[in-house]
Amino acid sequence: MTSRPDRGGEQPPRPGAATGPAAPPVPGQPTGPDPATSGTAPAAPGPDATGTSVGAAQAAAAPEGATLPDASTGPAATPTRDRAQYAVCAFLALVGGLVIADATRIGHAISTADPIGPKPVPILLGVLLLIVAAIYAVDVARGGAGEPEAGEDIDLSSPIDWRTVLLLIGAFLVNAVLIDRLGWVISGTLLFWGSAFALGNRHYVRNLLIAVALSLITFYTFAIGLGVNLPAGVLQGIL
């Protein structure tokens, strides 16, 4: 039963009319038509009113430790093989084979002080070199690569200082040629002094004194501490 307006009652609501107060708009939500009822596709996600992109918002809302897919990278790239490393593997295998071959030529010199003889140790080292070469080759084939040098004082783009390299090689060659004729003390002094000069040290007198001291220390360390007599050369009978 409905009341009439002339009798002081309220007129009944019409069908389809809102019966309550309008709901206030929620901040941050669009107030336009509903895409589901209007038939239009929703707009692509873009930056919000503050200029923050949706991707940045998702990254900020992601839990700690979670990783989001990167659309720019796509699927994982196939690791590239550094074929130059195979030369290192071949060199290790060659050295291991030479060590084993040379160890098999050693005679059976067994004494009470050395019951196993001199052959097992070099054979073991050769086998270990072969194993390392095989493991290294497998790692290179699977895409393994060494980490580039990341030192603060190393410029990877700088060319090789061939002058320094050649001077160091010359110092070692001079030592190898003169060690039997002049003795270790003199040839070692030239080696230490020449290495310091090649590396850029120009304190000639101080380097000479340090080189002589190092040569004498190593000479007596080998002779007294290890029982190995280094060549004395022209200083035979003095040292």
Disulfide bonds with the S-S distance in Angstrom:
none
